[in-house]
Amino acid sequence: MITRDDCQLMDEGDALAPLRASFLLQPDEIYLDGNSLGPLSVEAKQRVETTLNEEWAKGLVRSWNAAGWMDQPLSVGARLATLIGAGASDVVCADTLTFMLAKLIGGALELRPDRHVLITDAANFHSDVYIAEAIAARAGRPVEVRAIDRSTLADHLSDDVALVMLTHVDFRTGEQLDLFSITAAVHAAGALMLWDFAHSTGAVPLDVVGADVDFAAGCGYKYLNGGPGAPAYGYIAPRWQNVITNPLPGWLGHARPFDFTLDYVPALGMRSFVTSSPSILALSALDGALDVFARTSMDQLRSKSLALTDLFITLVEERLEGQFEVVTPRDHARRGSQVSLRHGESYGIIQALIARGVTGDFRDPDIARFGFAPLYLRFVDVYDAVDHLVEVMANAEYRHESFTHRNPVT
């Protein structure tokens, strides 16, 4: 049996342990929900304070030039590019994830005008499906959105498929899809590939260039710790830049925005996918949050992530044998940075854990979900979290009457 002392030894040998000091964590909380909203870092707080107190309060409108506000979608995008294996000029940071996906879906469909099917995953995050259906309905031609069981993708890759949009790590189960083989299969069918990296960026190594990805998008508020509602990013392979068009053009994507001409002329490169004035405060928070990533590597983060999730799975199976189904894959190549447990009382279990200071979350219908962010999580945190889970189950704390009513956010 693994002991708490064993976990303390793991922490003592952890090269990433000093990074925990960058985060403003509550001393009495074990935070296992960084896959939903990452915590505030010292660097993000300082960067926002600088934007508020210096750039905005003193610089005012001059800061669009002097503080580089106008270029922040590209400068922050360049920093994010290193986390997904992209070129520095091939990522833009703006909007929210749904809006960024809308732009990429709309532009991609125009690149395959003779094809009429958009494939997505029936288990995809619902917002992805909603926006795919909305953009397809406005494509100027009939486009069928086909939500499939992703394991049957090969059966659907006909010469009528224009675009395939999948989420790289399943938000419920934590299953990681094969970026390389799926992208290659889609291309072999003559279709384009769009990846949603919401649960991947900052958690698992990504290589959009090596995998020959056409388009990708991800959000900034999960493992990237950019704050609630943090901006999303979009990636467009260099071969499609200046070919794909932004279906939501705006003045800041214009080649000459301050000419104020009524004729839209797209800027070159990724700037054309900027639509309107960016949220500078939000971009500043994300920019600051990325400072922590500059002190490590995705390979180091991945190694610790797998060690943390291995430990959690082992402890759950040792100490709670038969009480939960572990739905997250055991195979490292197929696992993101979360572990999902199935139980009929998962909502109450999560609420009981939160009452004890262990924060995870619930996903309908029966998933207790735990995120393992290696930048700040310790091995003893994992041990202690399972300790609390054992007590919750032994005392049936999940049956407390206060947990019969679900909160609006689960």
C-alpha positions in Angstrom: 0.0 0.0 0.0 1.2 3.5 -0.8 1.6 5.7 2.3 1.6 9.4 2.8 5.3 9.3 3.6 5.8 7.7 0.1 4.0 10.7 -1.4 6.1 13.2 0.6 9.2 11.6 -0.8 7.8 12.0 -4.3 7.3 15.7 -3.6 10.8 16.1 -2.3 12.1 14.7 -5.6 9.8 16.8 -7.7 11.6 19.2 -10.0 8.4 21.2 -10.5 7.7 21.6 -6.8 9.0 25.3 -6.6 6.4 26.4 -9.2 3.6 25.9 -6.6 4.8 29.1 -4.9 3.6 31.0 -8.0 -0.1 30.3 -7.2 -2.3 32.0 -4.7 -3.8 28.7 -3.3 -5.9 28.5 -0.2 -3.9 26.6 2.5 -6.9 24.5 3.6 -8.0 23.5 0.0 -6.9 20.7 -2.3 -7.8 22.0 -5.7 -8.5 19.3 -8.3 -10.5 21.4 -10.7 -7.8 23.1 -12.7 -9.3 21.4 -15.8 -12.3 23.7 -15.3 -10.8 26.9 -14.0 -7.1 27.3 -13.1 -6.1 29.3 -10.0 -4.7 32.8 -9.9 -0.9 33.1 -10.2 1.3 35.8 -8.7 2.4 36.6 -12.2 -1.1 37.0 -13.6 -2.1 39.2 -10.7 1.0 41.4 -11.2 0.5 41.7 -14.9 -3.1 42.8 -14.5 -2.1 45.3 -11.8 0.5 46.8 -14.2 -2.2 47.1 -16.9 -4.6 48.7 -14.5 -2.2 51.0 -12.6 0.3 52.0 -15.3 -1.0 51.3 -18.8 -4.6 52.2 -18.3 -4.5 54.7 -15.4 -1.5 56.6 -16.6 -1.1 55.7 -20.3 -4.8 55.9 -21.2 -5.4 55.7 -25.0 -1.7 56.1 -25.6 -1.2 52.5 -24.4 -2.6 51.1 -27.6 0.7 52.1 -29.0 3.1 52.5 -26.1 2.1 49.3 -24.2 1.6 47.3 -27.3 -2.1 46.7 -26.8 -2.9 46.6 -30.5 -0.5 43.7 -31.0 -1.4 41.7 -27.9 -3.6 39.1 -29.8 -0.5 38.2 -31.7 2.1 38.6 -29.0 0.2 36.4 -26.6 -0.6 34.0 -29.4 3.2 33.7 -30.1 3.7 32.6 -26.4 0.9 30.1 -26.7 2.3 28.7 -29.9 5.2 27.1 -28.0 2.7 25.0 -26.0 1.1 23.5 -29.1 4.1 23.1 -31.3 3.2 25.9 -33.7 5.2 28.6 -35.3 5.2 31.9 -33.4 3.3 33.8 -36.1 0.6 31.1 -36.6 -1.5 31.6 -33.5 -3.9 34.5 -32.6 -5.4 35.0 -29.1 -8.8 36.7 -29.1 -12.5 36.1 -28.4 -13.8 33.1 -26.5 -13.5 29.5 -27.7 -17.0 29.2 -29.2 -16.4 32.4 -31.3 -13.0 31.2 -32.4 -14.5 27.8 -33.4 -17.2 29.7 -35.3 -14.6 31.6 -37.3 -12.6 28.5 -38.1 -15.6 26.3 -39.0 -17.0 29.0 -41.3 -13.7 29.6 -43.0 -12.9 25.9 -43.4 -16.3 25.1 -45.0 -15.6 27.7 -47.6 -12.4 25.9 -48.5 -14.4 22.8 -49.5 -17.4 24.2 -51.4 -18.1 20.9 -53.2 -18.4 18.9 -50.0 -21.5 18.9 -47.7 -20.8 17.1 -44.4 -19.2 18.3 -41.2 -18.4 15.5 -38.8 -18.1 15.9 -35.1 -18.3 13.7 -32.0 -21.7 12.9 -30.4 -19.9 13.0 -27.1 -18.3 16.4 -27.9 -18.7 19.4 -25.6 -22.2 20.7 -26.3 -21.2 24.2 -27.3 -19.0 22.9 -30.0 -22.0 21.0 -31.5 -24.3 24.0 -31.1 -21.9 26.4 -33.0 -21.2 23.8 -35.7 -24.9 23.5 -36.4 -25.4 27.2 -36.4 -22.5 27.9 -38.8 -23.4 25.0 -41.1 -27.0 26.4 -41.4 -25.5 29.6 -42.7 -23.0 28.2 -45.0 -24.8 29.3 -48.2 -25.3 25.6 -49.2 -26.8 22.6 -47.5 -24.3 21.2 -44.9 -25.1 18.3 -42.8 -23.6 18.2 -39.3 -23.1 14.5 -38.5 -22.5 13.8 -34.8 -21.0 10.3 -34.7 -19.5 7.8 -32.3 -15.9 8.8 -32.8 -14.7 5.2 -32.8 -16.6 4.8 -36.2 -14.9 7.8 -37.8 -13.3 5.7 -40.5 -16.7 4.5 -41.7 -17.9 8.1 -42.3 -14.9 9.5 -44.1 -16.4 9.8 -47.6 -15.6 12.2 -50.4 -18.6 14.3 -49.2 -16.9 15.3 -45.9 -15.6 18.9 -45.8 -14.5 19.2 -42.2 -14.0 17.0 -39.1 -14.0 18.7 -35.7 -13.0 16.7 -32.7 -12.0 17.6 -29.1 -8.5 16.2 -28.4 -9.3 15.2 -24.7 -12.8 14.2 -23.8 -14.2 16.6 -21.2 -16.1 13.9 -19.4 -13.8 10.9 -19.5 -10.4 12.4 -20.0 -9.7 10.1 -22.9 -7.0 11.6 -25.2 -7.4 11.0 -29.0 -4.6 10.2 -31.4 -3.7 13.6 -32.9 -1.5 12.2 -35.6 -3.4 9.2 -36.9 -6.8 10.9 -36.9 -5.5 13.9 -38.7 -3.8 11.7 -41.3 -7.0 9.7 -41.9 -9.1 12.9 -42.4 -6.6 14.2 -44.9 -6.5 10.9 -46.8 -10.2 11.4 -47.4 -9.6 14.9 -48.7 -11.2 16.6 -45.7 -9.9 19.3 -43.4 -9.2 18.8 -39.6 -10.1 21.1 -36.8 -9.1 20.2 -33.3 -10.5 21.6 -30.0 -7.6 21.7 -27.5 -9.6 23.0 -24.6 -8.6 20.2 -22.3 -5.2 19.7 -23.8 -3.3 23.0 -23.9 -0.9 23.3 -21.0 -1.7 19.8 -19.9 -0.3 17.5 -22.6 2.4 18.0 -25.3 0.9 19.0 -28.6 2.6 19.1 -32.1 0.3 20.7 -34.6 3.1 21.0 -37.2 4.2 17.4 -36.8 0.6 16.2 -37.0 -0.1 18.4 -40.0 -3.1 20.0 -38.3 -5.1 22.4 -40.4 -6.9 24.3 -37.7 -7.0 24.3 -33.9 -8.5 26.3 -31.1 -8.3 26.2 -27.3 -9.4 28.3 -24.2 -7.1 30.1 -21.8 -8.9 29.5 -18.4 -8.3 25.8 -17.7 -4.8 24.5 -17.5 -3.4 27.8 -18.7 -4.8 29.6 -15.6 -5.7 32.8 -17.5 -8.8 33.5 -15.4 -12.6 33.1 -15.8 -13.6 33.8 -19.4 -10.0 34.1 -20.5 -9.5 34.6 -24.2 -9.3 31.7 -26.6 -6.7 31.1 -29.3 -6.8 30.0 -32.8 -4.2 28.2 -34.9 -4.2 28.2 -38.7 -1.6 26.2 -40.6 0.6 28.5 -42.7 -0.6 26.9 -46.0 -4.1 28.2 -45.2 -3.2 31.6 -44.0 -4.2 34.3 -46.6 -6.4 31.6 -48.2 -9.0 31.0 -45.5 -11.3 34.0 -44.9 -12.7 35.2 -41.5 -16.5 34.9 -41.7 -16.7 37.4 -38.9 -14.6 40.2 -40.3 -14.0 43.3 -38.2 -12.0 46.5 -38.4 -9.0 45.2 -36.4 -8.6 42.4 -38.9 -8.4 44.9 -41.7 -5.1 45.5 -43.5 -5.4 49.2 -42.7 -7.9 49.6 -39.8 -7.3 53.3 -39.4 -8.1 54.1 -43.0 -11.8 53.6 -41.9 -12.7 52.4 -45.4 -16.0 50.7 -46.0 -14.3 48.0 -48.2 -12.9 45.2 -46.2 -9.3 44.2 -47.0 -8.0 41.4 -44.7 -4.7 41.8 -43.1 -2.0 39.3 -43.9 -1.6 36.2 -41.7 -3.3 35.6 -38.4 -4.2 39.2 -37.8 -7.1 38.8 -40.2 -8.8 36.6 -37.6 -8.9 39.4 -35.1 -12.4 40.9 -35.3 -12.9 43.6 -32.8 -11.1 45.4 -30.0 -9.5 42.7 -27.7 -10.1 42.6 -24.0 -6.8 44.0 -22.8 -7.3 43.1 -19.1 -8.2 39.5 -20.0 -5.2 39.2 -22.4 -2.9 40.7 -19.7 -4.0 38.1 -17.1 -3.4 35.3 -19.6 0.0 36.8 -20.6 1.0 36.8 -17.0 -0.2 33.3 -16.4 2.0 32.0 -19.2 5.1 33.2 -17.3 5.0 30.1 -15.2 5.1 27.8 -18.2 8.2 29.6 -19.4 10.0 28.0 -16.4 9.3 24.4 -17.4 8.6 22.3 -20.4 5.6 20.3 -21.6 7.6 17.1 -21.4 8.2 17.8 -17.7 4.6 18.7 -17.1 3.4 15.6 -18.9 5.7 13.3 -16.8 4.4 14.7 -13.6 0.8 14.7 -14.8 0.9 11.0 -15.6 2.6 10.3 -12.2 -0.2 12.2 -10.4 -3.0 10.5 -12.2 -1.4 7.1 -11.8 -1.2 7.7 -8.1 -4.8 8.7 -7.8 -6.0 5.7 -9.8 -3.9 3.3 -7.7 -5.1 4.8 -4.4 -8.7 4.7 -5.4 -8.4 1.1 -6.4 -6.5 0.1 -3.3 -8.7 1.9 -0.8 -12.1 2.1 -2.5 -12.1 -1.3 -4.2 -15.2 -1.8 -6.4 -16.9 1.4 -5.3 -16.1 3.4 -8.4 -15.6 2.7 -12.1 -12.5 4.4 -13.4 -13.6 5.6 -16.9 -10.4 7.4 -17.8 -8.0 5.2 -19.9 -5.1 3.5 -18.1 -3.0 3.7 -21.2 -0.8 6.8 -20.9 -1.1 7.6 -24.6 -4.9 7.7 -24.3 -5.1 9.7 -21.0 -5.3 13.5 -20.6 -4.6 15.2 -17.3 -7.8 14.2 -15.4 -9.3 11.1 -13.9 -13.1 10.5 -14.0 -14.9 8.2 -11.7 -18.4 6.8 -12.3 -20.8 6.4 -9.5 -24.6 6.8 -9.2 -24.1 9.4 -6.4 -21.4 11.4 -8.1 -23.0 14.8 -7.6 -23.4 14.3 -3.8 -19.9 12.8 -3.6 -18.4 15.9 -5.2 -20.4 18.2 -3.0 -19.3 16.3 0.1 -15.7 16.6 -0.9 -16.0 20.3 -1.5 -17.5 20.7 2.0 -14.3 19.0 3.2 -12.0 21.3 1.2 -11.3 19.0 -1.8 -12.6 20.6 -5.0 -13.5 18.5 -8.0 -16.6 18.7 -10.2 -19.5 16.7 -11.5 -20.5 16.0 -15.1 -23.9 14.6 -15.9 -25.1 11.9 -15.6 -22.7 10.2 -13.2 -19.1 11.4 -13.5 -17.0 12.7 -10.6 -14.2 14.5 -12.3 -10.8 15.4 -10.9 -8.1 17.5 -12.7 -4.4 17.1 -12.0 -2.5 20.3 -12.9 1.2 19.5 -12.3 2.3 23.2 -12.0 0.9 23.4 -8.4 -0.4 20.0 -7.3 1.6 17.9 -4.9 1.6 14.1 -4.5 0.5 14.5 -0.8 -2.5 16.4 -2.1 -3.5 13.4 -4.1 -3.1 11.1 -1.1 -5.1 13.5 1.2 -7.8 13.9 -1.4 -8.3 10.1 -1.5 -8.3 10.1 2.3 -11.2 12.4 2.2 -13.0 10.4 -0.5 -12.7 7.3 1.7 -14.3 9.1 4.6 -17.1 10.5 2.4 -17.9 7.0 1.2 -17.6 5.3 4.6 -19.9 7.8 6.2 -22.3 8.2 3.3 -21.8 11.9 3.5 -23.0 12.3 -0.1 -26.5 11.5 1.1 -26.8 14.8 3.1 -30.1 16.5 2.3 -28.4 19.7 1.2 -27.0 17.9 -1.8 -30.3 16.9 -3.2 -30.6 20.2 -5.0 -28.1 20.8 -7.7 -26.2 24.1 -7.9 -26.5 26.0 -11.2 -22.7 25.2 -11.8 -21.8 21.6 -11.1 
